[in-house]
Amino acid sequence: MLQGDRMWNFAVAVFLVELYGNSLLLTAVYGLVVAGSVLLLGAIIGDWVDKNPRLKVAQTSLVVQNSAVILCGVLLMAVFQFKEQLTIMYSGWLLTSCYVLVITIANIANLASTAMSITIQRDWVVVVAGDDRSKLADMNATVRIIDQLTNILAPMLVGQIMAFGSHFIGCGFISGWNVFSMCLEYFLLRKVYQKTPALAFKAGQKDTDDQELKHLNVQKEIGNNESPVEGSQLMNESAEVKKNTSCCYQMTEPIRTFKDGWVAYYNQSIFFAGMSLSFLYMTVLGFDCITTGYAYTQGLNGSVLSLLMGASAIFGICGTVAFTWIRKKCGLIRTGFIAGVAQLSCLMLCVASVFAPGSPFDLSVSPFDEVIKHLFGDSGSLRESPTLVPTIKPQIQINATVFEEAPQVESYMSVSLLFAGVIAARIGLWSFDLTVTQLIQENVIESERGVINGVQNSMNYLLDLLHFIMVILAPNPEAFGLLVIISVSFVAMGHMMYFRFAYKSLRSRLFLFCSPEQKPDPNIPSLPNSV
């Protein structure tokens, strides 16, 4: 799953920038739709994971996700091949409809990927590890290393295909790969499930079965103790209640699930730790479609971007290894504190890149010019800045990307510092992410594991949503430096929240770097579960 996921996540940003020309607007809209969907449906997806058998959830999510990616790849192939004709037909509305359809299908794939991530990385791993916290940490680290290795190989592969082939070939390759991987992963999931008997039992399902048995026993008692007339009256009343339940209750059930999930999340002992992780999503300093699109506008092609993404994955693996080592030496909570300090230190390079030579940062250019241009058309009153972004020549082959007056970048110092900071910060970022992930795994009861992680994903995407809104309001490269400064500020606020959680849990012992696993202290209170 990870290989196809990573290829698609890398390629979709490049595809959308290539399709829409010299703006990050379409990539920002895509990110906005994805973030909004998970924000609204995260708790409902998590509740669905809790209430259904593990194998059914995993296989359904796998099939839906891969099928959506395959369909989206085929549609993009058609758009790349016939873009000139689509632009002319129906005054360009047919092409716009294709954009909407691509974003919609890609969003469905992301929702299925969210369900898959919750059930495998947040539930299956915990069940397999049992009560051994060290084994759980090692398994989390192993899963993350596999994730980062695919983050190296997948973007490099698809990036080279697009650089030396075409975007059309890249779409076809991704679609074909997902057909193959879906069949293989479906088989492997079943094998793992069969070899781990504990996966067949879920706390939520047991409670449901008990309730059903109690209901049957009540009906049996009614049948034995009541007269036929009384029994018929009770049956009629039960039918009326059931009818009302099926109509009104079920219609409002998603709303109740949404509300109950957020209330349960707020009542968790690890609430501030989860919030701190969410604040790290309010950033343009990652290898998402926004930063990839920005680098693309600064003259970096798909090949270079794939290599940079591979380098970030290597540093992510280093962060994963560092997590396991620091956790053994300093404990889980202290590991998150150390990782936060490391990440913030590296991000100072990104702040420096805003003012370095070659930076397009220019506040004299209105951040809203690009939005006004797309809403109301070109205007002579709008300031025309030198074109530093990729455009598509209509006179030649559709997939041929050129840079007008290329390159007009005076220096690559700014973009180099930017990506140096982003890549180096992956060490602290992934160590911190693993810390919060294990805190949630250890302190959330099994029957709420899906819904709490679903709400956590919603919180992550809520902050992610805000950063896409920022880019939509200021999509031009001249305003990107301002977005970098805002991003670092939110990361700092997130780590301040984690410090509050860590200090509340350990007090002054937070700064005593000794391992609670090696030297358990009975005075250190354990983190209670809040139901």
PAMARDREN-244288 format. One record per residue (C-alpha): residue number from 1; x, y, z. Coordinates in steps of 0.02 Angstrom, whole numbers, plus 50000, padded with zeros to 5 digits. Example, Ala and Ser with C-alpha at 12.3 -4.5 7.8 and 13.67 -1.06 7.14 Angstrom:
BEGIN
{k 1&px 50615&py 49775&pz 50390}
{k 2&px 50684&py 49947&pz 50357}
This chain:
BEGIN
{k 1&px 50000&py 50000&pz 50000}
{k 2&px 50139&py 50121&pz 50049}
{k 3&px 50230&py 50111&pz 49883}
{k 4&px 50077&py 50157&pz 49779}
{k 5&px 50024&py 50286&pz 49909}
{k 6&px 50190&py 50376&pz 49903}
{k 7&px 50198&py 50376&pz 49714}
{k 8&px 50024&py 50449&pz 49704}
{k 9&px 50051&py 50580&pz 49840}
{k 10&px 50208&py 50642&pz 49753}
{k 11&px 50140&py 50638&pz 49577}
{k 12&px 49970&py 50717&pz 49606}
{k 13&px 50048&py 50884&pz 49657}
{k 14&px 50156&py 50890&pz 49501}
{k 15&px 50009&py 50838&pz 49392}
{k 16&px 49896&py 50976&pz 49458}
{k 17&px 50030&py 51111&pz 49438}
{k 18&px 50065&py 51050&pz 49262}
{k 19&px 49881&py 51050&pz 49216}
{k 20&px 49842&py 51224&pz 49284}
{k 21&px 49996&py 51316&pz 49225}
{k 22&px 50082&py 51448&pz 49331}
{k 23&px 49987&py 51443&pz 49494}
{k 24&px 49976&py 51340&pz 49653}
{k 25&px 49789&py 51373&pz 49660}
{k 26&px 49730&py 51203&pz 49598}
{k 27&px 49847&py 51110&pz 49715}
{k 28&px 49784&py 51216&pz 49859}
{k 29&px 49603&py 51179&pz 49814}
{k 30&px 49643&py 50994&pz 49811}
{k 31&px 49724&py 51005&pz 49982}
{k 32&px 49575&py 51105&pz 50046}
{k 33&px 49451&py 50972&pz 49989}
{k 34&px 49555&py 50830&pz 50063}
{k 35&px 49577&py 50919&pz 50229}
{k 36&px 49394&py 50968&pz 50241}
{k 37&px 49334&py 50792&pz 50205}
{k 38&px 49441&py 50710&pz 50339}
{k 39&px 49395&py 50849&pz 50461}
{k 40&px 49210&py 50811&pz 50441}
{k 41&px 49221&py 50623&pz 50420}
{k 42&px 49371&py 50575&pz 50527}
{k 43&px 49268&py 50528&pz 50681}
{k 44&px 49140&py 50435&pz 50575}
{k 45&px 49278&py 50337&pz 50486}
{k 46&px 49357&py 50294&pz 50653}
{k 47&px 49188&py 50238&pz 50723}
{k 48&px 49164&py 50127&pz 50570}
{k 49&px 49335&py 50051&pz 50602}
{k 50&px 49287&py 50016&pz 50784}
{k 51&px 49120&py 49935&pz 50744}
{k 52&px 49172&py 49819&pz 50604}
{k 53&px 49286&py 49666&pz 50594}
{k 54&px 49468&py 49710&pz 50569}
{k 55&px 49492&py 49608&pz 50410}
{k 56&px 49336&py 49679&pz 50329}
{k 57&px 49391&py 49858&pz 50367}
{k 58&px 49567&py 49830&pz 50300}
{k 59&px 49515&py 49743&pz 50140}
{k 60&px 49374&py 49864&pz 50100}
{k 61&px 49487&py 50015&pz 50127}
{k 62&px 49621&py 49936&pz 50019}
{k 63&px 49506&py 49901&pz 49872}
{k 64&px 49422&py 50072&pz 49876}
{k 65&px 49587&py 50165&pz 49890}
{k 66&px 49676&py 50076&pz 49749}
{k 67&px 49525&py 50077&pz 49635}
{k 68&px 49507&py 50265&pz 49656}
{k 69&px 49691&py 50294&pz 49616}
{k 70&px 49679&py 50184&pz 49461}
{k 71&px 49525&py 50277&pz 49399}
{k 72&px 49603&py 50446&pz 49434}
{k 73&px 49762&py 50397&pz 49342}
{k 74&px 49664&py 50344&pz 49188}
{k 75&px 49567&py 50508&pz 49191}
{k 76&px 49727&py 50610&pz 49204}
{k 77&px 49799&py 50515&pz 49056}
{k 78&px 49648&py 50567&pz 48953}
{k 79&px 49664&py 50749&pz 49009}
{k 80&px 49849&py 50757&pz 48967}
{k 81&px 49820&py 50676&pz 48798}
{k 82&px 49672&py 50783&pz 48743}
{k 83&px 49695&py 50945&pz 48841}
{k 84&px 49693&py 51058&pz 48688}
{k 85&px 49528&py 50986&pz 48629}
{k 86&px 49453&py 50992&pz 48804}
{k 87&px 49502&py 51175&pz 48822}
{k 88&px 49401&py 51221&pz 48667}
{k 89&px 49248&py 51113&pz 48698}
{k 90&px 49103&py 51198&pz 48790}
{k 91&px 49209&py 51354&pz 48823}
{k 92&px 49327&py 51255&pz 48935}
{k 93&px 49190&py 51193&pz 49052}
{k 94&px 49225&py 51012&pz 49005}
{k 95&px 49406&py 51033&pz 49059}
{k 96&px 49349&py 51114&pz 49222}
{k 97&px 49233&py 50966&pz 49251}
{k 98&px 49381&py 50850&pz 49228}
{k 99&px 49477&py 50948&pz 49361}
{k 100&px 49330&py 50930&pz 49481}
{k 101&px 49315&py 50744&pz 49446}
{k 102&px 49502&py 50715&pz 49472}
{k 103&px 49499&py 50804&pz 49640}
{k 104&px 49341&py 50711&pz 49695}
{k 105&px 49409&py 50538&pz 49654}
{k 106&px 49578&py 50580&pz 49732}
{k 107&px 49486&py 50635&pz 49889}
{k 108&px 49395&py 50467&pz 49899}
{k 109&px 49564&py 50380&pz 49886}
{k 110&px 49629&py 50485&pz 50030}
{k 111&px 49480&py 50444&pz 50141}
{k 112&px 49505&py 50258&pz 50110}
{k 113&px 49690&py 50281&pz 50147}
{k 114&px 49643&py 50363&pz 50312}
{k 115&px 49537&py 50213&pz 50362}
{k 116&px 49679&py 50096&pz 50311}
{k 117&px 49805&py 50193&pz 50413}
{k 118&px 49695&py 50191&pz 50569}
{k 119&px 49660&py 50005&pz 50563}
{k 120&px 49837&py 49947&pz 50523}
{k 121&px 49954&py 50072&pz 50606}
{k 122&px 49844&py 50118&pz 50755}
{k 123&px 49753&py 49954&pz 50791}
{k 124&px 49831&py 49799&pz 50714}
{k 125&px 50005&py 49847&pz 50774}
{k 126&px 49944&py 49869&pz 50954}
{k 127&px 49857&py 49699&pz 50953}
{k 128&px 50010&py 49610&pz 50882}
{k 129&px 50126&py 49692&pz 51009}
{k 130&px 50015&py 49646&pz 51156}
{k 131&px 50066&py 49722&pz 51323}
{k 132&px 50250&py 49741&pz 51279}
{k 133&px 50280&py 49929&pz 51259}
{k 134&px 50458&py 49906&pz 51198}
{k 135&px 50397&py 49788&pz 51063}
{k 136&px 50262&py 49915&pz 51017}
{k 137&px 50394&py 50051&pz 50999}
{k 138&px 50501&py 49938&pz 50890}
{k 139&px 50353&py 49892&pz 50781}
{k 140&px 50303&py 50075&pz 50761}
{k 141&px 50481&py 50117&pz 50712}
{k 142&px 50488&py 49972&pz 50588}
{k 143&px 50325&py 50026&pz 50506}
{k 144&px 50391&py 50203&pz 50494}
{k 145&px 50557&py 50145&pz 50419}
{k 146&px 50462&py 50048&pz 50287}
{k 147&px 50360&py 50205&pz 50256}
{k 148&px 50517&py 50309&pz 50234}
{k 149&px 50601&py 50182&pz 50120}
{k 150&px 50450&py 50187&pz 50006}
{k 151&px 50460&py 50376&pz 50020}
{k 152&px 50633&py 50363&pz 49944}
{k 153&px 50601&py 50235&pz 49808}
{k 154&px 50426&py 50282&pz 49750}
{k 155&px 50454&py 50469&pz 49715}
{k 156&px 50624&py 50436&pz 49637}
{k 157&px 50548&py 50307&pz 49521}
{k 158&px 50397&py 50405&pz 49465}
{k 159&px 50498&py 50567&pz 49459}
{k 160&px 50624&py 50494&pz 49338}
{k 161&px 50483&py 50423&pz 49232}
{k 162&px 50402&py 50594&pz 49219}
{k 163&px 50566&py 50685&pz 49191}
{k 164&px 50632&py 50572&pz 49053}
{k 165&px 50465&py 50512&pz 48988}
{k 166&px 50305&py 50612&pz 49008}
{k 167&px 50166&py 50645&pz 49130}
{k 168&px 50055&py 50533&pz 49024}
{k 169&px 50173&py 50387&pz 49049}
{k 170&px 50186&py 50428&pz 49235}
{k 171&px 49997&py 50416&pz 49256}
{k 172&px 49993&py 50250&pz 49165}
{k 173&px 50133&py 50179&pz 49271}
{k 174&px 50049&py 50228&pz 49435}
{k 175&px 49883&py 50152&pz 49380}
{k 176&px 49966&py 49989&pz 49328}
{k 177&px 50066&py 49979&pz 49489}
{k 178&px 49908&py 49998&pz 49595}
{k 179&px 49823&py 49856&pz 49501}
{k 180&px 49968&py 49741&pz 49544}
{k 181&px 49991&py 49800&pz 49724}
{k 182&px 49806&py 49790&pz 49766}
{k 183&px 49800&py 49603&pz 49728}
{k 184&px 49961&py 49568&pz 49823}
{k 185&px 49914&py 49670&pz 49976}
{k 186&px 49740&py 49593&pz 49985}
{k 187&px 49820&py 49420&pz 49996}
{k 188&px 49951&py 49475&pz 50125}
{k 189&px 49820&py 49555&pz 50238}
{k 190&px 49725&py 49392&pz 50248}
{k 191&px 49885&py 49295&pz 50288}
{k 192&px 49932&py 49412&pz 50431}
{k 193&px 49755&py 49403&pz 50499}
{k 194&px 49755&py 49213&pz 50498}
{k 195&px 49923&py 49203&pz 50588}
{k 196&px 49869&py 49324&pz 50726}
{k 197&px 49715&py 49252&pz 50813}
{k 198&px 49698&py 49403&pz 50929}
{k 199&px 49648&py 49510&pz 50780}
{k 200&px 49484&py 49415&pz 50769}
{k 201&px 49423&py 49489&pz 50935}
{k 202&px 49374&py 49670&pz 50962}
{k 203&px 49310&py 49751&pz 51121}
{k 204&px 49179&py 49853&pz 51030}
{k 205&px 49108&py 49701&pz 50942}
{k 206&px 49101&py 49604&pz 51105}
{k 207&px 48998&py 49741&pz 51186}
{k 208&px 48881&py 49742&pz 51038}
{k 209&px 48858&py 49554&pz 51048}
{k 210&px 48822&py 49565&pz 51235}
{k 211&px 48689&py 49696&pz 51205}
{k 212&px 48608&py 49588&pz 51072}
{k 213&px 48606&py 49438&pz 51192}
{k 214&px 48529&py 49543&pz 51330}
{k 215&px 48395&py 49603&pz 51210}
{k 216&px 48354&py 49423&pz 51163}
{k 217&px 48346&py 49372&pz 51347}
{k 218&px 48227&py 49515&pz 51384}
{k 219&px 48115&py 49461&pz 51242}
{k 220&px 48121&py 49282&pz 51308}
{k 221&px 48071&py 49339&pz 51483}
{k 222&px 47928&py 49440&pz 51413}
{k 223&px 47867&py 49290&pz 51317}
{k 224&px 47871&py 49179&pz 51473}
{k 225&px 47798&py 49300&pz 51600}
{k 226&px 47670&py 49405&pz 51507}
{k 227&px 47500&py 49358&pz 51439}
{k 228&px 47473&py 49352&pz 51250}
{k 229&px 47380&py 49518&pz 51253}
{k 230&px 47514&py 49605&pz 51355}
{k 231&px 47647&py 49526&pz 51248}
{k 232&px 47565&py 49589&pz 51088}
{k 233&px 47552&py 49764&pz 51161}
{k 234&px 47735&py 49762&pz 51207}
{k 235&px 47779&py 49700&pz 51032}
{k 236&px 47679&py 49841&pz 50954}
{k 237&px 47765&py 49969&pz 51065}
{k 238&px 47933&py 49891&pz 51024}
{k 239&px 47892&py 49900&pz 50838}
{k 240&px 47847&py 50084&pz 50853}
{k 241&px 48008&py 50121&pz 50946}
{k 242&px 48106&py 50022&pz 50817}
{k 243&px 48021&py 50117&pz 50676}
{k 244&px 48062&py 50284&pz 50757}
{k 245&px 48240&py 50224&pz 50785}
{k 246&px 48261&py 50172&pz 50605}
{k 247&px 48202&py 50339&pz 50539}
{k 248&px 48256&py 50478&pz 50657}
{k 249&px 48392&py 50394&pz 50757}
{k 250&px 48488&py 50329&pz 50609}
{k 251&px 48476&py 50494&pz 50516}
{k 252&px 48557&py 50586&pz 50660}
{k 253&px 48680&py 50448&pz 50703}
{k 254&px 48827&py 50525&pz 50604}
{k 255&px 48801&py 50689&pz 50697}
{k 256&px 48802&py 50600&pz 50865}
{k 257&px 48955&py 50500&pz 50815}
{k 258&px 49044&py 50661&pz 50766}
{k 259&px 48999&py 50745&pz 50931}
{k 260&px 49036&py 50595&pz 51042}
{k 261&px 49203&py 50567&pz 50957}
{k 262&px 49262&py 50744&pz 50986}
{k 263&px 49202&py 50743&pz 51167}
{k 264&px 49294&py 50578&pz 51198}
{k 265&px 49451&py 50650&pz 51118}
{k 266&px 49443&py 50805&pz 51229}
{k 267&px 49427&py 50696&pz 51385}
{k 268&px 49582&py 50594&pz 51345}
{k 269&px 49734&py 50616&pz 51457}
{k 270&px 49842&py 50639&pz 51302}
{k 271&px 49734&py 50780&pz 51233}
{k 272&px 49872&py 50912&pz 51233}
{k 273&px 49997&py 50790&pz 51159}
{k 274&px 49877&py 50755&pz 51016}
{k 275&px 49845&py 50941&pz 50993}
{k 276&px 50031&py 50975&pz 50985}
{k 277&px 50049&py 50852&pz 50843}
{k 278&px 49903&py 50933&pz 50752}
{k 279&px 49985&py 51105&pz 50758}
{k 280&px 50133&py 51035&pz 50662}
{k 281&px 50016&py 51015&pz 50513}
{k 282&px 49989&py 51203&pz 50499}
{k 283&px 50145&py 51220&pz 50393}
{k 284&px 50205&py 51235&pz 50215}
{k 285&px 50372&py 51161&pz 50269}
{k 286&px 50343&py 50983&pz 50212}
{k 287&px 50347&py 50882&pz 50052}
{k 288&px 50162&py 50907&pz 50016}
{k 289&px 50086&py 50974&pz 49857}
{k 290&px 50113&py 51156&pz 49911}
{k 291&px 50300&py 51148&pz 49942}
{k 292&px 50323&py 51035&pz 49792}
{k 293&px 50227&py 51157&pz 49685}
{k 294&px 50328&py 51305&pz 49752}
{k 295&px 50492&py 51217&pz 49714}
{k 296&px 50425&py 51178&pz 49541}
{k 297&px 50395&py 51364&pz 49512}
{k 298&px 50573&py 51402&pz 49566}
{k 299&px 50648&py 51297&pz 49429}
{k 300&px 50667&py 51126&pz 49512}
{k 301&px 50603&py 50988&pz 49399}
{k 302&px 50524&py 50823&pz 49447}
{k 303&px 50690&py 50732&pz 49448}
{k 304&px 50771&py 50851&pz 49574}
{k 305&px 50614&py 50853&pz 49682}
{k 306&px 50610&py 50665&pz 49690}
{k 307&px 50792&py 50662&pz 49747}
{k 308&px 50755&py 50792&pz 49881}
{k 309&px 50607&py 50690&pz 49940}
{k 310&px 50719&py 50538&pz 49949}
{k 311&px 50844&py 50636&pz 50054}
{k 312&px 50704&py 50689&pz 50172}
{k 313&px 50654&py 50507&pz 50189}
{k 314&px 50833&py 50460&pz 50238}
{k 315&px 50831&py 50592&pz 50374}
{k 316&px 50659&py 50527&pz 50425}
{k 317&px 50733&py 50354&pz 50447}
{k 318&px 50870&py 50431&pz 50554}
{k 319&px 50734&py 50510&pz 50660}
{k 320&px 50648&py 50342&pz 50677}
{k 321&px 50808&py 50258&pz 50735}
{k 322&px 50841&py 50403&pz 50853}
{k 323&px 50666&py 50381&pz 50927}
{k 324&px 50699&py 50201&pz 50979}
{k 325&px 50870&py 50244&pz 51052}
{k 326&px 50816&py 50402&pz 51147}
{k 327&px 50659&py 50315&pz 51212}
{k 328&px 50764&py 50178&pz 51291}
{k 329&px 50881&py 50305&pz 51370}
{k 330&px 50762&py 50444&pz 51419}
{k 331&px 50585&py 50376&pz 51414}
{k 332&px 50440&py 50407&pz 51296}
{k 333&px 50381&py 50578&pz 51357}
{k 334&px 50556&py 50652&pz 51363}
{k 335&px 50588&py 50588&pz 51187}
{k 336&px 50449&py 50700&pz 51122}
{k 337&px 50523&py 50850&pz 51212}
{k 338&px 50696&py 50820&pz 51140}
{k 339&px 50625&py 50793&pz 50965}
{k 340&px 50530&py 50957&pz 50974}
{k 341&px 50688&py 51055&pz 51017}
{k 342&px 50781&py 50972&pz 50873}
{k 343&px 50644&py 51010&pz 50747}
{k 344&px 50628&py 51193&pz 50795}
{k 345&px 50817&py 51216&pz 50785}
{k 346&px 50822&py 51148&pz 50607}
{k 347&px 50675&py 51254&pz 50550}
{k 348&px 50775&py 51412&pz 50586}
{k 349&px 50861&py 51377&pz 50420}
{k 350&px 50692&py 51397&pz 50334}
{k 351&px 50667&py 51566&pz 50418}
{k 352&px 50840&py 51618&pz 50358}
{k 353&px 50794&py 51565&pz 50180}
{k 354&px 50658&py 51697&pz 50173}
{k 355&px 50788&py 51835&pz 50179}
{k 356&px 50928&py 51746&pz 50085}
{k 357&px 50983&py 51792&pz 49907}
{k 358&px 50869&py 51720&pz 49774}
{k 359&px 50713&py 51727&pz 49883}
{k 360&px 50559&py 51790&pz 49790}
{k 361&px 50492&py 51862&pz 49954}
{k 362&px 50418&py 52033&pz 49914}
{k 363&px 50279&py 52108&pz 50019}
{k 364&px 50258&py 52250&pz 49894}
{k 365&px 50169&py 52124&pz 49783}
{k 366&px 49991&py 52101&pz 49844}
{k 367&px 49962&py 51920&pz 49900}
{k 368&px 49785&py 51931&pz 49831}
{k 369&px 49833&py 51978&pz 49651}
{k 370&px 49831&py 51797&pz 49595}
{k 371&px 49659&py 51765&pz 49671}
{k 372&px 49586&py 51922&pz 49592}
{k 373&px 49662&py 51875&pz 49424}
{k 374&px 49579&py 51703&pz 49425}
{k 375&px 49413&py 51768&pz 49486}
{k 376&px 49395&py 51923&pz 49376}
{k 377&px 49518&py 51892&pz 49237}
{k 378&px 49679&py 51982&pz 49190}
{k 379&px 49685&py 52167&pz 49231}
{k 380&px 49806&py 52295&pz 49169}
{k 381&px 49812&py 52374&pz 49341}
{k 382&px 49887&py 52218&pz 49415}
{k 383&px 50073&py 52218&pz 49433}
{k 384&px 50158&py 52098&pz 49314}
{k 385&px 50304&py 52009&pz 49393}
{k 386&px 50437&py 51910&pz 49298}
{k 387&px 50376&py 51736&pz 49256}
{k 388&px 50470&py 51611&pz 49360}
{k 389&px 50341&py 51472&pz 49348}
{k 390&px 50317&py 51327&pz 49229}
{k 391&px 50198&py 51358&pz 49086}
{k 392&px 50133&py 51245&pz 48949}
{k 393&px 50157&py 51299&pz 48769}
{k 394&px 49998&py 51266&pz 48670}
{k 395&px 50093&py 51258&pz 48506}
{k 396&px 50191&py 51103&pz 48552}
{k 397&px 50159&py 50936&pz 48634}
{k 398&px 50052&py 50953&pz 48790}
{k 399&px 50174&py 50867&pz 48908}
{k 400&px 50322&py 50975&pz 48861}
{k 401&px 50354&py 51095&pz 49006}
{k 402&px 50462&py 51249&pz 48980}
{k 403&px 50514&py 51397&pz 49086}
{k 404&px 50495&py 51570&pz 49013}
{k 405&px 50661&py 51663&pz 49017}
{k 406&px 50732&py 51514&pz 49113}
{k 407&px 50809&py 51526&pz 49235}
{k 408&px 50774&py 51700&pz 49305}
{k 409&px 50822&py 51648&pz 49482}
{k 410&px 50971&py 51754&pz 49534}
{k 411&px 51032&py 51630&pz 49665}
{k 412&px 50983&py 51460&pz 49728}
{k 413&px 51039&py 51503&pz 49904}
{k 414&px 50862&py 51533&pz 49966}
{k 415&px 50784&py 51374&pz 49899}
{k 416&px 50937&py 51276&pz 49959}
{k 417&px 50918&py 51340&pz 50136}
{k 418&px 50732&py 51307&pz 50130}
{k 419&px 50750&py 51125&pz 50085}
{k 420&px 50901&py 51102&pz 50199}
{k 421&px 50794&py 51156&pz 50345}
{k 422&px 50644&py 51053&pz 50292}
{k 423&px 50749&py 50896&pz 50266}
{k 424&px 50851&py 50913&pz 50427}
{k 425&px 50692&py 50944&pz 50528}
{k 426&px 50627&py 50772&pz 50479}
{k 427&px 50735&py 50695&pz 50615}
{k 428&px 50643&py 50787&pz 50752}
{k 429&px 50475&py 50779&pz 50662}
{k 430&px 50467&py 50590&pz 50644}
{k 431&px 50534&py 50559&pz 50819}
{k 432&px 50399&py 50673&pz 50887}
{k 433&px 50265&py 50594&pz 50779}
{k 434&px 50312&py 50420&pz 50840}
{k 435&px 50309&py 50482&pz 51020}
{k 436&px 50132&py 50551&pz 51008}
{k 437&px 50075&py 50398&pz 50909}
{k 438&px 50133&py 50280&pz 51047}
{k 439&px 50060&py 50391&pz 51183}
{k 440&px 49891&py 50374&pz 51099}
{k 441&px 49912&py 50187&pz 51074}
{k 442&px 49957&py 50158&pz 51257}
{k 443&px 49825&py 50270&pz 51335}
{k 444&px 49668&py 50244&pz 51231}
{k 445&px 49557&py 50094&pz 51266}
{k 446&px 49528&py 49970&pz 51126}
{k 447&px 49344&py 50007&pz 51101}
{k 448&px 49383&py 50192&pz 51067}
{k 449&px 49545&py 50167&pz 50972}
{k 450&px 49470&py 50196&pz 50800}
{k 451&px 49363&py 50348&pz 50842}
{k 452&px 49501&py 50434&pz 50943}
{k 453&px 49626&py 50411&pz 50802}
{k 454&px 49493&py 50467&pz 50680}
{k 455&px 49470&py 50629&pz 50778}
{k 456&px 49659&py 50647&pz 50788}
{k 457&px 49665&py 50638&pz 50599}
{k 458&px 49526&py 50767&pz 50592}
{k 459&px 49626&py 50883&pz 50704}
{k 460&px 49778&py 50858&pz 50595}
{k 461&px 49680&py 50900&pz 50440}
{k 462&px 49595&py 51049&pz 50524}
{k 463&px 49764&py 51133&pz 50543}
{k 464&px 49812&py 51068&pz 50371}
{k 465&px 49654&py 51150&pz 50305}
{k 466&px 49707&py 51318&pz 50375}
{k 467&px 49874&py 51310&pz 50287}
{k 468&px 49789&py 51273&pz 50122}
{k 469&px 49673&py 51421&pz 50150}
{k 470&px 49828&py 51528&pz 50175}
{k 471&px 49899&py 51471&pz 50010}
{k 472&px 49734&py 51500&pz 49919}
{k 473&px 49733&py 51679&pz 49985}
{k 474&px 49917&py 51705&pz 49942}
{k 475&px 49966&py 51584&pz 49804}
{k 476&px 50102&py 51689&pz 49721}
{k 477&px 50284&py 51644&pz 49755}
{k 478&px 50321&py 51819&pz 49824}
{k 479&px 50210&py 51782&pz 49976}
{k 480&px 50283&py 51611&pz 50012}
{k 481&px 50411&py 51682&pz 50133}
{k 482&px 50271&py 51750&pz 50241}
{k 483&px 50192&py 51577&pz 50244}
{k 484&px 50358&py 51505&pz 50302}
{k 485&px 50366&py 51623&pz 50451}
{k 486&px 50185&py 51585&pz 50499}
{k 487&px 50221&py 51399&pz 50484}
{k 488&px 50370&py 51403&pz 50602}
{k 489&px 50264&py 51501&pz 50727}
{k 490&px 50130&py 51366&pz 50729}
{k 491&px 50261&py 51229&pz 50749}
{k 492&px 50329&py 51324&pz 50900}
{k 493&px 50155&py 51337&pz 50976}
{k 494&px 50129&py 51151&pz 50951}
{k 495&px 50287&py 51107&pz 51046}
{k 496&px 50236&py 51227&pz 51184}
{k 497&px 50076&py 51125&pz 51204}
{k 498&px 50177&py 50965&pz 51214}
{k 499&px 50290&py 51044&pz 51345}
{k 500&px 50134&py 51082&pz 51448}
{k 501&px 50080&py 50899&pz 51434}
{k 502&px 50254&py 50833&pz 51473}
{k 503&px 50283&py 50949&pz 51621}
{k 504&px 50111&py 50907&pz 51692}
{k 505&px 50153&py 50722&pz 51679}
{k 506&px 50332&py 50724&pz 51746}
{k 507&px 50350&py 50895&pz 51829}
{k 508&px 50533&py 50933&pz 51864}
{k 509&px 50580&py 50754&pz 51819}
{k 510&px 50557&py 50805&pz 51638}
{k 511&px 50735&py 50872&pz 51639}
{k 512&px 50809&py 50718&pz 51723}
{k 513&px 50860&py 50614&pz 51574}
{k 514&px 50850&py 50441&pz 51649}
{k 515&px 50744&py 50301&pz 51581}
{k 516&px 50584&py 50261&pz 51676}
{k 517&px 50587&py 50090&pz 51592}
{k 518&px 50756&py 50051&pz 51670}
{k 519&px 50725&py 50139&pz 51836}
{k 520&px 50539&py 50138&pz 51871}
{k 521&px 50484&py 50267&pz 51997}
{k 522&px 50325&py 50224&pz 52092}
{k 523&px 50294&py 50409&pz 52124}
{k 524&px 50275&py 50444&pz 51938}
{k 525&px 50088&py 50437&pz 51903}
{k 526&px 50032&py 50335&pz 51754}
{k 527&px 49925&py 50418&pz 51622}
{k 528&px 49745&py 50366&pz 51652}
{k 529&px 49625&py 50323&pz 51516}
{k 530&px 49474&py 50437&pz 51502}
{k 531&px 49317&py 50356&pz 51438}
